[in-house]
Amino acid sequence: MSNTIGKMFSVTSFGESHGQLIGVVVDGCPAGLKIDTGDMEFMLRRRRPSGEGDTARREPDRPEILSGTLNGITTGAPVAMVVANEDVDSSPYGRAMRIPRPGHADLAAGLKYGGFADHRGGGRFSGRITAGFVLAGSLAKQLLAGCGIEVLAHTVEIGGIKAASSSLEQIRNAPRQNELSCADGDAVTNMLRLIRQAKQEGDSIGGIIEVIGLGLPAGLGEPVFDTLDGDIAKALFAVPAVKGIEFGAGFDAARLRGSVNNDPYFLTEENLVKTATNNAGGVAGGMSNGMPLMARVAIKPTPSISKIQDSIDLETRRPTKLEVAGRHDTCIVPRAVVVIESMAAVTIADFARRAQIIPGVLK
């Protein structure tokens, strides 16, 4: 397995869905950061189930910092952080090794690891591991705030229902305004209705999350292989539910002419070079160009549904019907918002460390 991402601000993830705990080790966190555990707890709360379409599994997710700090301040040593798995019920997963669940990694993991992979609750392939991503993301966001960089994410679509454009202030407040982390209150009402309907039908729905990076200086990114957008995409695809990513105009750029897609330059009153549009999504040639980073992430419908599905009994080699048991979300999008935000922040923090925008010791 490959469980580490980043070069100068690196994150190693460990733990399984129904194991003892979930955690991360962050290496390269500068000395001198006073960790705001309140922010860490708030970000973990954003990831916890809170709506009627969320899983019945209720983990308290109390963060515990095991190493790398003294008196609440980072020492420069690796920072190890964990949350315990306390609300675990593995009984519904006994058949997963024999009858793979459609949409899950059961079959691929079983074949790759010779049947030894932890199948309980999806094991290492469960969305539960993203609790560790949020721990690392909180640390990254606190570092980035010190150099004027902000990372935000919000829900822009669920089940085909699209949110209207919103101001940055509305987006910042969205996680505190409603359970969907959506800045458009009217859309929230319709989204919740659709989630409720899907739940009643034993089905699930997906959606789209937008992530925004503000205050990035021009030049973050290491072309040609360690590009900013490429590494962000890699980090976001580590989130189990992600199936697509676009930056700026994204796939719409394929339908535009160059005269429309190009972002024309102009000089601001402060004599800074900016672009009049942001179809590039803040990235040019694999580097930040000084404009806001803009990306949208497609989240698939939760594969665990109570509708009866076709599968194969691997012991008898015969077709069979499967009704997935266990506790799962009707729509994972709202809980994934803070995870997407976290992984984008981790990647940006890594590039900021490489560019020495974040120094090795904070003053």
C-alpha positions as CSV (number, residue, x, y, z in Angstrom):
1,M,0.0,0.0,0.0
2,S,1.0,3.6,-0.4
3,N,-0.2,5.7,2.5
4,T,2.0,8.9,2.4
5,I,1.5,12.0,0.4
6,G,3.5,15.2,0.2
7,K,7.2,15.9,0.2
8,M,8.1,18.7,2.7
9,F,4.7,18.7,4.5
10,S,3.9,15.0,4.3
11,V,1.0,13.1,5.7
12,T,1.0,9.4,6.5
13,S,-2.5,7.9,7.0
14,F,-3.2,4.7,9.1
15,G,-6.1,2.8,10.6
16,E,-9.2,0.9,9.3
17,S,-12.9,1.6,9.6
18,H,-13.5,-1.0,12.4
19,G,-10.0,-1.1,13.8
20,Q,-8.9,0.5,17.1
21,L,-8.4,4.0,15.7
22,I,-7.8,6.3,12.7
23,G,-4.8,8.5,12.6
24,V,-2.2,10.4,10.7
25,V,1.5,11.4,11.1
26,V,2.4,14.8,9.8
27,D,6.1,15.2,9.0
28,G,7.5,18.6,8.1
29,C,5.2,20.7,10.3
30,P,7.3,23.7,11.3
31,A,8.3,24.3,14.9
32,G,6.5,27.1,16.7
33,L,2.8,26.6,15.6
34,K,0.4,26.9,18.5
35,I,-2.2,24.3,17.6
36,D,-5.8,25.5,17.8
37,T,-7.5,22.3,19.0
38,G,-10.9,24.1,18.9
39,D,-10.5,24.5,15.2
40,M,-9.6,20.8,14.9
41,E,-12.7,19.8,16.8
42,F,-14.9,22.0,14.7
43,M,-13.6,20.5,11.5
44,L,-14.1,17.0,12.8
45,R,-17.7,18.0,13.8
46,R,-18.3,19.1,10.2
47,R,-17.3,15.6,9.1
48,R,-19.5,13.8,11.6
49,P,-23.0,12.7,10.6
50,S,-25.7,15.3,11.6
51,G,-28.5,15.0,9.0
52,E,-31.4,12.6,8.5
53,G,-29.6,11.1,5.4
54,D,-26.4,10.3,7.3
55,T,-25.2,7.1,8.7
56,A,-26.4,5.9,12.1
57,R,-22.8,5.3,13.2
58,R,-22.0,8.0,15.7
59,E,-18.3,8.5,16.5
60,P,-17.4,11.2,19.0
61,D,-14.1,11.9,17.1
62,R,-12.2,13.5,20.0
63,P,-8.8,14.4,18.6
64,E,-5.7,13.2,20.5
65,I,-2.2,14.5,19.7
66,L,0.3,11.9,20.6
67,S,3.6,13.5,19.6
68,G,5.3,16.5,18.1
69,T,4.1,19.2,20.5
70,L,5.2,20.6,23.8
71,N,2.8,22.8,25.8
72,G,0.5,22.9,22.8
73,I,3.2,24.2,20.4
74,T,4.8,22.1,17.6
75,T,8.4,21.2,18.1
76,G,9.4,20.4,14.6
77,A,9.1,16.6,15.2
78,P,6.5,14.5,13.5
79,V,3.0,15.3,14.7
80,A,0.9,12.1,15.3
81,M,-2.8,12.5,15.8
82,V,-5.6,10.0,16.2
83,V,-9.3,9.6,16.8
84,A,-10.7,6.4,18.3
85,N,-13.2,4.1,16.7
86,E,-15.8,3.7,19.5
87,D,-19.2,2.9,17.7
88,V,-18.3,-0.2,15.8
89,D,-20.5,-3.0,14.6
90,S,-18.8,-5.5,12.3
91,S,-21.6,-8.1,12.3
92,P,-23.1,-7.0,8.9
93,Y,-19.9,-7.4,7.0
94,G,-19.2,-11.2,7.3
95,R,-20.4,-11.9,3.8
96,A,-18.4,-9.1,2.1
97,M,-15.4,-11.5,1.5
98,R,-17.7,-14.0,-0.2
99,I,-20.2,-11.8,-1.9
100,P,-18.6,-8.5,-3.0
101,R,-20.7,-5.4,-2.7
102,P,-21.3,-3.6,-6.0
103,G,-19.5,-0.2,-6.1
104,H,-17.1,-1.1,-3.3
105,A,-13.5,-2.2,-3.3
106,D,-14.3,-5.7,-1.8
107,L,-13.5,-7.7,-5.0
108,A,-10.4,-5.7,-6.0
109,A,-9.0,-5.7,-2.5
110,G,-9.7,-9.4,-1.9
111,L,-7.9,-10.3,-5.1
112,K,-4.9,-7.9,-4.6
113,Y,-4.3,-8.8,-0.9
114,G,-5.1,-12.5,-1.1
115,G,-8.1,-12.3,1.1
116,F,-6.2,-10.8,4.0
117,A,-7.5,-7.2,3.7
118,D,-9.7,-6.0,6.5
119,H,-13.2,-6.2,5.1
120,R,-15.1,-4.9,8.2
121,G,-16.9,-1.7,7.2
122,G,-14.7,-1.5,4.1
123,G,-11.5,-1.6,6.2
124,R,-8.8,0.6,4.7
125,F,-11.0,1.5,1.8
126,S,-13.7,3.1,3.9
127,G,-14.6,6.8,4.1
128,R,-13.9,6.5,7.8
129,I,-10.2,6.9,7.1
130,T,-10.9,10.5,6.1
131,A,-11.2,11.5,9.7
132,G,-7.4,11.4,9.7
133,F,-7.3,13.6,6.6
134,V,-9.3,16.2,8.5
135,L,-6.8,16.1,11.4
136,A,-4.0,16.9,8.9
137,G,-6.1,19.4,7.1
138,S,-6.7,21.4,10.3
139,L,-3.0,21.6,10.9
140,A,-2.4,22.6,7.2
141,K,-5.1,25.3,7.3
142,Q,-3.6,26.8,10.5
143,L,-0.2,27.0,8.9
144,L,-1.6,28.6,5.7
145,A,-3.6,31.2,7.7
146,G,-0.3,32.5,9.0
147,C,0.9,33.4,5.5
148,G,-2.5,34.8,4.3
149,I,-3.8,31.7,2.5
150,E,-7.4,30.5,3.0
151,V,-9.0,27.3,1.7
152,L,-12.8,26.9,1.6
153,A,-15.1,24.3,0.3
154,H,-18.9,24.1,-0.1
155,T,-21.7,22.0,-1.7
156,V,-22.7,23.3,-5.1
157,E,-24.9,20.4,-6.3
158,I,-26.7,17.3,-4.9
159,G,-28.6,14.9,-7.1
160,G,-28.7,17.4,-10.0
161,I,-30.0,20.3,-7.9
162,K,-27.6,23.2,-8.3
163,A,-26.9,25.9,-5.8
164,A,-27.0,29.5,-7.0
165,S,-23.7,31.6,-7.0
166,S,-22.8,32.9,-3.6
167,S,-20.5,35.4,-2.1
168,L,-17.3,34.4,-0.3
169,E,-18.8,35.4,3.0
170,Q,-21.8,33.2,2.4
171,I,-19.5,30.3,1.5
172,R,-17.4,30.9,4.7
173,N,-20.6,30.7,6.8
174,A,-22.2,27.8,5.0
175,P,-20.9,25.1,7.4
176,R,-22.5,26.9,10.3
177,Q,-25.7,27.7,8.5
178,N,-27.0,24.2,7.5
179,E,-26.1,20.5,7.5
180,L,-25.3,20.5,3.8
181,S,-22.6,23.2,3.9
182,C,-24.4,24.8,1.0
183,A,-24.5,28.6,0.8
184,D,-27.8,28.7,-1.1
185,G,-30.7,28.2,1.4
186,D,-33.3,27.7,-1.3
187,A,-31.3,24.9,-2.9
188,V,-30.8,23.3,0.5
189,T,-34.5,22.8,1.0
190,N,-34.8,21.0,-2.4
191,M,-31.6,19.0,-1.8
192,L,-32.9,17.8,1.6
193,R,-36.2,16.7,0.0
194,L,-34.3,14.7,-2.6
195,I,-32.1,13.1,0.0
196,R,-35.1,12.1,2.0
197,Q,-36.8,10.6,-1.1
198,A,-33.7,8.6,-1.9
199,K,-33.5,7.3,1.6
200,Q,-37.1,6.2,1.6
201,E,-36.4,4.3,-1.7
202,G,-33.3,2.6,-0.2
203,D,-31.1,4.4,-2.7
204,S,-28.4,7.0,-2.6
205,I,-27.3,10.2,-4.5
206,G,-24.1,12.1,-5.2
207,G,-23.2,15.7,-5.9
208,I,-20.5,18.2,-6.5
209,I,-18.2,20.1,-4.1
210,E,-16.4,23.3,-4.9
211,V,-13.0,24.1,-3.3
212,I,-11.5,27.6,-3.3
213,G,-8.0,28.7,-2.5
214,L,-7.5,32.4,-1.7
215,G,-4.3,34.3,-1.3
216,L,-2.0,31.9,-3.1
217,P,1.0,33.7,-4.5
218,A,2.0,33.1,-8.1
219,G,4.5,30.3,-8.6
220,L,3.3,27.5,-6.3
221,G,3.8,24.2,-8.1
222,E,6.8,22.3,-9.5
223,P,6.4,21.6,-13.2
224,V,6.5,19.3,-15.0
225,F,5.5,16.4,-12.9
226,D,4.7,17.9,-9.5
227,T,2.2,20.4,-10.8
228,L,-0.1,22.2,-8.4
229,D,-3.3,21.0,-10.0
230,G,-1.9,17.5,-10.6
231,D,-0.9,17.1,-6.9
232,I,-4.2,18.5,-5.7
233,A,-6.1,16.1,-7.9
234,K,-4.0,13.2,-6.6
235,A,-4.8,14.2,-3.0
236,L,-8.5,14.6,-3.7
237,F,-8.7,11.2,-5.5
238,A,-7.5,9.7,-2.2
239,V,-10.9,10.5,-0.9
240,P,-12.9,7.3,-1.6
241,A,-16.0,8.9,-3.1
242,V,-14.3,11.2,-5.6
243,K,-14.8,10.3,-9.3
244,G,-13.9,13.5,-11.1
245,I,-12.1,16.9,-10.7
246,E,-12.1,20.0,-12.9
247,F,-10.2,23.3,-12.5
248,G,-11.7,26.6,-13.6
249,A,-13.9,26.2,-16.7
250,G,-12.9,22.5,-16.6
251,F,-14.7,20.4,-19.2
252,D,-16.6,23.4,-20.4
253,A,-13.2,24.7,-21.8
254,A,-13.4,22.0,-24.4
255,R,-16.5,23.7,-25.8
256,L,-15.1,27.2,-25.8
257,R,-13.0,29.1,-28.3
258,G,-9.5,30.3,-27.3
259,S,-10.7,33.9,-27.5
260,V,-13.3,33.1,-24.8
261,N,-11.4,30.6,-22.7
262,N,-8.2,32.8,-22.4
263,D,-8.0,35.0,-19.3
264,P,-7.0,38.5,-20.4
265,Y,-4.6,40.5,-18.3
266,F,-5.0,43.9,-16.8
267,L,-3.2,46.1,-14.2
268,T,-4.9,46.9,-10.9
269,E,-4.7,50.2,-9.2
270,E,-1.9,48.7,-7.0
271,N,0.0,48.0,-10.3
272,L,-0.5,44.2,-10.0
273,V,-1.1,42.0,-13.0
274,K,-4.4,40.2,-12.7
275,T,-6.8,38.4,-15.1
276,A,-10.2,39.7,-15.9
277,T,-11.7,36.1,-15.9
278,N,-10.5,32.9,-14.2
279,N,-11.2,30.1,-16.6
280,A,-7.8,28.6,-15.7
281,G,-9.0,28.2,-12.1
282,G,-5.9,29.9,-10.7
283,V,-3.4,27.5,-12.3
284,A,-1.3,28.0,-15.4
285,G,1.5,25.7,-16.5
286,G,1.0,23.7,-13.3
287,M,1.7,26.7,-11.1
288,S,-0.5,29.1,-9.2
289,N,-1.0,32.4,-11.2
290,G,-2.1,34.7,-8.4
291,M,-5.8,34.3,-9.0
292,P,-8.1,32.3,-6.7
293,L,-7.7,28.5,-7.1
294,M,-11.1,27.1,-8.2
295,A,-11.8,23.4,-8.5
296,R,-15.0,21.3,-8.5
297,V,-15.1,17.7,-7.3
298,A,-17.6,15.0,-8.3
299,I,-18.8,12.8,-5.5
300,K,-20.4,9.5,-6.4
301,P,-23.6,8.1,-4.8
302,T,-22.8,6.1,-1.7
303,P,-22.4,2.4,-3.0
304,S,-24.0,1.0,0.2
305,I,-27.7,0.9,-0.6
306,S,-30.6,-1.3,0.7
307,K,-31.9,-1.9,-2.8
308,I,-31.4,-5.5,-3.9
309,Q,-28.4,-5.8,-6.3
310,D,-26.8,-8.4,-8.5
311,S,-23.5,-9.9,-7.3
312,I,-21.5,-13.2,-7.4
313,D,-21.0,-15.7,-4.7
314,L,-17.2,-16.3,-5.0
315,E,-17.4,-19.6,-3.2
316,T,-20.1,-21.2,-5.4
317,R,-19.2,-19.1,-8.5
318,R,-22.9,-18.5,-9.0
319,P,-24.9,-15.3,-9.4
320,T,-26.7,-14.1,-6.3
321,K,-28.8,-11.2,-5.0
322,L,-27.4,-8.9,-2.3
323,E,-29.0,-6.4,0.0
324,V,-26.3,-4.4,1.7
325,A,-26.6,-4.3,5.5
326,G,-24.8,-2.0,7.9
327,R,-25.0,1.7,8.6
328,H,-24.3,4.1,5.7
329,D,-25.1,7.5,4.3
330,T,-27.8,8.3,1.8
331,C,-25.7,11.2,0.5
332,I,-22.0,11.5,1.6
333,V,-21.5,15.0,0.0
334,P,-22.2,17.2,3.1
335,R,-19.7,15.2,5.2
336,A,-17.1,15.1,2.4
337,V,-17.0,18.9,2.1
338,V,-14.5,19.3,5.0
339,V,-12.5,16.4,3.7
340,I,-12.0,18.0,0.3
341,E,-11.1,21.2,2.0
342,S,-8.6,19.4,4.1
343,M,-6.8,17.6,1.3
344,A,-6.6,20.7,-0.8
345,A,-5.1,22.5,2.2
346,V,-2.6,19.7,2.8
347,T,-1.3,19.9,-0.8
348,I,-1.1,23.7,-0.8
349,A,0.8,23.6,2.5
350,D,3.3,21.2,1.0
351,F,4.0,23.5,-1.9
352,A,4.2,26.5,0.4
353,R,6.8,24.6,2.4
354,R,8.7,23.8,-0.7
355,A,8.6,27.5,-1.8
356,Q,9.7,28.5,1.8
357,I,6.6,30.7,2.1
358,I,6.1,28.6,5.3
359,P,9.5,28.5,7.0
360,G,10.9,25.6,9.1
361,V,10.5,27.6,12.3
362,L,7.7,30.1,12.9
363,K,8.5,33.3,14.7
